[in-house]
């Protein structure tokens, strides 16, 4: 290869590196904005649930493509033999917990007894613009989600359920929904009633659920991202990677599901000026199979 050819190749690598560097600032907020925008459009159609499901699946697939194109950790691209368990937990959560509890119970009850959007009856500021109501809904629900998550780390028996999620050795979009169904139910019980008590309309419940779904995929994604000041507002991939650290001084931090407000206020926010660890997981045992993972938390801990 001639000197000129080598210069062309090096220039090509440099251009590719610059493009990837710039993309790392754009991908995360761009994907979130796209998901939220398309969801907003879907809510104006006659089939908002169908549109959301299409948007959600498309969103997840886009994240999966970006993970291959610009991964944060190349080691996390390797198969960990947990894909089936990850998907099985996700389907169980989406089917049993999310549909039965969130859609049937929460949204159903909200539609029947909560005031309509725009109502000024009760404590909820129904006369606020919907965007402001959704932001308030996220802050209120986040308080319950924060404490559910924190208690799952601090109370040993609850941790046994939450450990199913933390037992992964790599982060990628497929293990977003890898939660024991008891763990998911616990989070919902501590967050949704707060919105009921404040009188939030059904639209707010739907928006909070949709936003949480998109954020869940993004926080677990294996995409190279640079989110800067957004780390002080949202639970970004960089912050969540610290949360999965084996070092509990780092792992028992950043409990927020969507927002970092309560972590900042309760002093559990953590973000160091170095790369988060690539080696993640838990210190204790966890069965490899899906069925065994469901049963494991109910078993009496060994005393030896």
Secondary structure, 3 states (H helix, E strand, C coil): CCHHHHHHHHHHHHHHHHHHHHHHHHHHHHHHHHHHHHHHHHCCCCCHHHHHHHHHHHHHHHHHHHHHHCECCHHHHCCCCCHHHHHHHHHHHHHHHHHHHHHHHHHHHHHHHCCCCCCCCCCCCCCCCHHHHHHHHHHHHHHHHHHHHHHHHHCHHHHHHHHHHHCCCCCCHHHCCCCCHHHHHHHHHHHHHHHHHHCCCHHHHHHHHHHHHHHHHHHHCCECCCCHHHHHCECCHHHHHHHCECCHHHHCCCCCCCECHHHHHCCCCCCCCCCCCCCECCCCCCCCCHHHHHHHCCCCCCCC
